[in-house]
């Protein structure tokens, strides 16, 4: 799976960068990196937009925005990721690091993640909040699904929080291979499946999905169908302005809103099946 990087130069950078990221997230862009002069936005090549007619900020005379496009080669990403990745510390609960980082004491758990796919552990803000929500859950003896698993980090956290069984699904074969390796690296078990939401076959007491708004909205009916009564659905990967859309679609699928958190512009939220 090939990705394109759109490198945007923005003047003024703020609030231009936040506005642009919010608009691009509606066009299948999956990941963003902020830099001093703007942002880089990443999208699967086959989902790349043919034009930016819907991006209003590009028409706003108060901002000067230019961009160039780069094709990202999978084989080169790990080197770039290693240069930029910093460990994730979630309270005193878990320390997520790469093999090239030193271990750190005074955390309940330590997870070692080495990605073999495009975007590592994802947005730190969404990963951080989802982990907090997982530790707020009573995972003991529950069956859990890590949907759009990426590196498998969220499912690994659920297993460390005493989940009975964790399944993993991702559309990217790099992610499937990477999750399998990270499970072994952290002495965890689980089945890893290649595909989208159509691969969900079992019933779960807890479903984790840190993806993006468009995918979440499209797949919510399937999540709801395979979530057990009183089961929890934890979602992230979208912006604050998308929360009402997520709430409405969850309600239409019999999922009741419980709570949400915000870190920078990113939202994580919890719903329960009545």
C-alpha positions in Angstrom: 0.0 0.0 0.0 1.6 3.3 -1.2 1.0 6.7 0.5 1.4 10.2 -0.7 2.6 13.0 1.5 1.3 16.5 0.9 3.7 19.1 2.4 1.9 22.3 3.1 3.5 25.7 3.8 1.1 27.9 5.7 1.2 31.6 6.6 0.2 32.3 9.2 0.8 28.8 10.6 -1.8 29.1 13.3 -4.7 28.8 13.2 -4.2 27.8 9.6 -2.6 24.4 10.4 -5.5 23.3 12.7 -8.1 24.5 10.2 -6.4 22.7 7.3 -6.0 19.5 9.2 -9.7 19.5 10.2 -10.7 20.0 6.5 -8.2 17.4 5.1 -9.5 14.8 7.6 -12.7 14.7 5.6 -10.8 13.7 2.4 -9.3 10.3 3.6 -6.1 11.9 5.0 -5.0 9.6 7.8 -2.1 11.2 9.6 -0.6 14.6 10.1 2.8 16.0 11.2 3.1 19.6 12.3 6.3 21.5 11.5 7.4 25.2 12.0 6.1 26.3 8.6 3.0 24.2 8.2 2.0 20.5 8.1 2.5 17.3 6.2 -0.6 15.2 5.5 -0.6 11.6 4.5 -3.2 9.7 2.4 -3.3 6.3 0.6 -2.4 6.9 -3.0 -5.6 5.3 -4.3 -7.7 7.6 -2.0 -5.8 10.8 -2.8 -8.2 13.7 -3.8 -8.2 14.7 -7.5 -8.7 18.3 -6.3 -9.1 20.5 -3.2 -12.3 22.3 -4.2 -13.9 21.5 -0.9 -11.0 22.8 1.2 -12.3 26.3 2.1 -9.1 27.6 3.8 -7.3 27.3 0.5 -9.7 30.0 -0.9 -9.3 32.2 2.2 -7.4 35.4 1.4 -6.2 35.6 5.0 -3.9 32.6 4.5 -1.1 31.9 2.0 -0.9 28.1 1.5 1.4 26.2 -0.9 2.0 22.5 -1.1 4.1 19.8 -2.9 3.4 16.1 -3.2 5.8 13.3 -2.3 5.3 9.6 -2.8 6.2 7.7 0.4 8.1 4.4 0.1 7.2 1.9 2.8 10.8 0.8 3.0 12.1 4.2 4.0 9.4 5.1 6.6 11.0 3.4 9.6 14.1 5.5 9.3 12.1 8.7 9.3 9.9 7.4 12.1 12.9 6.6 14.2 14.2 10.1 13.9 10.9 11.6 15.0 9.2 9.2 17.4 9.2 9.9 21.1 8.0 7.5 23.8 4.4 7.9 24.9 3.8 8.1 28.7 0.3 7.7 29.8 0.1 8.8 33.5 1.9 6.2 35.5 0.0 3.4 33.7 2.1 2.6 30.6 5.3 3.6 28.9 5.3 2.9 25.1 8.7 2.9 23.6 10.6 1.6 20.6 13.5 -0.9 20.9 16.0 1.9 20.5 14.7 3.8 23.5 15.9 3.1 27.1 13.5 1.5 29.5 11.9 3.7 32.2 10.9 2.8 35.7 7.8 3.8 37.7 5.2 2.7 35.2 2.7 -0.1 35.7 3.4 -1.5 32.2 6.0 -1.1 29.5 5.2 -1.8 25.8 7.8 -2.1 23.1 6.5 -1.2 19.6 8.5 -1.3 16.4 6.3 -0.4 13.4 6.6 -2.0 10.0 3.9 0.1 8.5 3.3 3.7 7.6 2.3 5.6 10.7 3.8 3.9 13.8 1.6 4.3 16.8 -0.6 6.9 15.2 -1.4 10.3 16.6 0.0 10.5 20.1 -3.1 12.5 21.3 -5.5 9.8 20.2 -3.3 6.9 21.4 -2.9 8.6 24.8 -6.6 9.1 25.3 -7.6 5.7 24.1 -5.2 4.1 26.5 -6.7 6.2 29.4 -10.1 5.0 28.4 -9.0 1.3 28.2 -7.6 1.5 31.7 -10.9 2.9 32.9 -12.7 -0.1 31.6 -13.0 -3.4 33.5 -11.4 -5.6 30.8 -11.2 -8.7 32.9 -12.5 -11.8 31.2 -13.8 -9.7 28.2 -13.4 -10.4 24.5 -11.9 -7.3 22.8 -11.5 -6.2 19.2 -8.8 -3.8 18.1 -10.2 -2.5 14.9 -7.7 -0.8 12.5 -5.0 -2.1 14.8 -2.0 -0.6 13.2 0.8 -1.7 15.4 -1.6 -3.5 17.8 -0.7 -1.2 20.7 -4.3 -0.7 21.9 -5.1 -4.4 21.9 -1.9 -5.0 23.8 -2.9 -2.5 26.4 -6.3 -4.2 26.7 -4.6 -7.6 27.2 -2.3 -6.0 29.9 -5.6 -4.8 31.5 -6.6 -8.5 31.8 -8.8 -8.9 28.7 -9.6 -12.6 28.1 -9.1 -12.5 24.4 -8.1 -9.8 21.9 -8.6 -10.0 18.1 -6.9 -7.6 15.7 -8.1 -6.4 12.2 -6.4 -4.0 9.7 -6.7 -3.4 6.0 -3.0 -3.1 5.6 -0.9 -6.3 5.3 2.1 -4.4 6.8 0.0 -3.7 9.9 -1.1 -7.4 10.1 2.6 -8.5 10.0 3.6 -5.7 12.4 0.9 -6.4 14.9 1.9 -10.1 14.9 5.5 -9.2 15.6 4.6 -6.7 18.3 2.4 -9.3 20.1 5.3 -11.7 20.2 7.6 -8.9 21.3 5.4 -8.1 24.3 4.6 -11.7 25.2 0.9 -11.3 24.2 -1.4 -13.5 22.2 -4.2 -12.8 19.7 -5.5 -13.5 16.2 -4.7 -10.9 13.6 -6.9 -10.6 10.4 -6.4 -8.8 7.2 -9.3 -6.8 5.9 -11.9 -4.2 7.0 -15.0 -4.4 9.1 -16.4 -7.2 7.0 -13.9 -9.4 8.9 -15.7 -9.0 12.2 -17.3 -12.3 12.9 -17.5 -12.6 16.7 -19.3 -10.8 19.5 -17.2 -8.5 21.7 -17.7 -6.8 25.1 -15.2 -4.1 24.1 -14.4 -2.7 20.6 -11.6 -0.2 20.1 -11.4 1.9 16.9 -8.8 4.6 16.5 -9.2 5.3 12.8 -10.8 8.4 11.2 -14.3 10.0 11.0 -15.2 8.7 7.6 -14.3 5.1 8.3 -15.9 5.1 11.7 -19.2 6.5 10.4 -19.3 3.9 7.6 -18.5 1.0 9.9 -20.6 1.9 13.0 -23.5 -0.4 12.0 -21.1 -3.4 11.9 -19.5 -2.4 15.2 -23.0 -2.1 16.8 -24.1 -5.5 15.4 -21.1 -7.3 16.9 -21.0 -5.5 20.3 -22.7 -7.4 23.1 -25.5 -5.8 25.2 -23.9 -3.3 27.7 -20.7 -3.6 25.8 -18.4 -0.5 25.3 -17.2 1.1 22.1 -14.2 3.4 22.4 -13.6 5.7 19.4 -10.9 8.2 18.4 -9.1 9.6 15.4 -11.3 12.6 14.7 -11.6 16.2 15.6 -13.9 18.1 18.1 -16.1 19.4 15.4 -16.8 15.9 14.3 -18.1 14.7 17.7 -21.8 15.6 17.0 -21.7 13.6 13.7 -20.2 10.6 15.6 -22.8 10.9 18.4 -25.7 11.1 15.9 -24.5 8.0 14.0 -23.9 6.1 17.2 -27.4 6.9 18.5 -28.9 5.8 15.2 -27.2 2.4 15.8 -28.4 1.9 19.4 -25.2 3.2 21.0 -25.5 5.6 23.9 -23.0 8.4 24.5 -21.2 8.1 27.9 -18.2 10.6 27.8 -15.4 12.0 25.8 -12.0 13.6 26.3 -10.0 16.1 24.3 -6.3 16.5 23.7 -5.3 19.3 21.4 -7.9 19.1 18.7 -8.3 15.3 18.9 -11.3 13.6 20.6 -11.7 10.1 22.2 -15.2 9.0 23.3 -17.1 6.1 24.9 -20.4 4.7 23.9 -22.4 1.8 25.4 -24.8 -0.6 23.7 -28.2 -0.5 25.5 
